[in-house]
Amino acid sequence: MDRWPAAMDAEATYSEVAGRAAPAAEDARPEMAIFGEWDTANLGKRAMHGEVVRFFEECGWRVSSYGLGSLSVAAPDGAHARLGGRSSALRAAVECLSPGIGRAVRGVRRRIRMQQLLPRLERLQAISICGVLLSDGVRHLPQSLLEISRMARLLNKPLLCLGCSADGAWSGTGEPMVREILENCTLIAVRDEATVDSVARLTGAAPPVFGDFYLSEQRVQAGAERVAARRDLGVNVSQLPGPWSSAQQRYEDALVALSNRVARSMAERGCGIRIFTTGIPADGRAAERVFARLELPGAELYLPRNVAQLSGMVHTTAAVVATRLHGAVLPLAEGVPVAGFSATPGLANFFSTMGIKRFCHCLDAHAELAEWLAKADPEAWFEEQRRALVHSRVWAARAEVRTELASIARQVPERESLEDRCA
């Protein structure tokens, strides 16, 4: 994959960035452009970037990586060089516009950015959208996805949609956009079983279930090194997204009640509570509010700034109560048992897909969850979850995707370039 300079000028255009890149050695493998949400404050999504790259490279592809929100080049560590140098003042001005005008401005801006990427994408053999939310709840996502899908169609490139999901219903504006995106795809494999029905309704075919990129077969089957010093319980706090934001106060009240109740029983065993986030600023503010209401002085607050800090904290935690998807996926990949506790459907959908549904709880079950946590044996808990993960059906679907990727790799040299077709 491309190795970009460590220091990037934020105002650099694509051509300037490409011009500074070191020439790559000759490599006969086909090259895939991957788009995902690694240009984000969400450390879970940034951590997933490395696993996405590894997956495609193991399938015999080279990879060029781009951030979905910025539509700009991503370095291996998830950093990115912005294309076009959009200022924070312009960004703020766009957010103040009416929804219809703002959507139109964002659409124009994304078309311009895709045009900047066109010379590079034309030289590649395929494009993949990886692990994103097929939702119009986040305003830039469907517009970016739509531009990517249209570019793939224009360039006659195979378009893949792998490990993506849909939380809740689409709006009247969003559904036609998602339908067009999916209709342009050569291969679709979704993150969880709940998304199968949503996608099938738009495409007429039920896609295979791929799971989350970060939770790979190798991680699950090999297990992770168990750290003997693990003692504390990690409690993941988040800001609920738009459709569920009205439940934020009830959600925080439930987390406080759960943490205080569990903390008392854990203190008797010399263990503590760690309140943590996956790096999103809004999550940090919610975590600070929850932490301020805890009754025991021994509790700790973790607001990690990078993937290494988050991974290090999780690796030395005995168990985790997760409220975000990657607040659960990262611990599971590290060999840490997880209980889901969320007001949104995404986490429950993932737990059900992986065969560990009984470990996911709704907000009203916080007292029952606290009672169970006070008595649970993390070692037995971890082994039960690991057995379920090993036997999950997603691994068979991944094998199918690998076979399809090999087939696409054999076919892509035969496709005409845009220049050839327009000659």
C-alpha positions, 0 to 999 in steps of 0.5 A: 500500500502507499506510504505517504510522508509523515507530515502533510500540508493540510492544503495539499491537492491530490496531485501534489500529494501523489507527486510527493509519494515515493514510486512503488516497486513493480507489483503484479497484484491488482489494486483495490481502493478502500473507503472507510470511516478511518478519518474520524475521531472514533478509535474503533473505526480507525483500528479497523483500518489495519484489519481491512488492509490485512484482509485484502492483502491476504486475498492477493490485492494491493490497497490504496486507502481513502477516508470516507468523510474527507474523500482524501488519502489515508496513511497506514495509521489512519491520518489523511491528507485533505484534498482541497483544503476546506476551511473550518469557517466554510464547514461551519457556514455549510452547517448553518444552511437549511437541510436542503441547501446544505445537502446540495452544497455537500453534494457539489463539494463531494463531486469535486473531491471525487473528480480530484481522485479520478486519475488515481482511481482509474488506474486501480482495478476495483473499489470497496466500501468497508465497514460503514453505516448505510444510513442517512443519520450522518449527513455526509455518509450517503452523499459520499457513498453515492459519489463513490458508487457513481465513480465506480460505474463511470470507470467500469470498476467492480464495487464492493460493499463489505461489513456495512450495516443499516441501523433503523429505517431510511428517510424518504431522501436517504432510501433512494440514495442507498438503493442506487449505491447498492445497485451499483455494487458487484458484491455485497456482504453485510455486518449483521443479520438485521441488515440482511432484510433491509438490503434485500428489500432494496436489492431483491437478494439477501446478502451474506453476513460478513461480520466486523472486519476487526474481529477476524478469524485469526483473532477468534480462533487463536484467542488472545493472551490472557493477562493475569493482572486483569482486575477492573471492569471497563464501562464504555460510555457514549453519546447516543446518535440522533434518533435515540438522543432523547434517551440520553439522560435515561441511558446515563442514569442507568449507567450510573446506577449499574456502575455504582452497584457493581463497584460496591461488589467489586471493591470487596474483591479489590477491583475497580471501575474504569469509565472509558470511551472510544475517542469521540469528543461527544462521548468524552463529555458523556463519560465525564458526566457519568464519572462525576456521579460515581460514588466510589473514589477508586473509579478511573476515567479513560479518554484515549487519544489514539488506538494504542491507548485504547487497546492498552487499556482494554488489554488490561481490563478483566471485562467490559460493559460496551455501549458502542459497537467497537467498544465491544468488538475491540475487547472481544478481539483482545480476549476480554469478555463483553456485556452489551448495554445500549439503547440503539439496535446496532450492538444487539444486532451484532451480538445476535449475529455472533451467537452471543445475544444473551450477553446484550441487555437493554437499558431497563435491565441494568439492575439484572445486569449489575447483579450478574456482573457482581457474580460473573467469572470472567474466565468462564464468561470469556470461554463461553463467548469464544466458543460461540464466536468460533462457530459463528456463520460469518466465517463461512461467508468470509470464505465466500467473499475471498473466493469472489475476490479471487474471481474479480482479480482474475477478471479485472485485467480484461476491463477497458479503461475509461480512456479506452472506452472514450477514445 
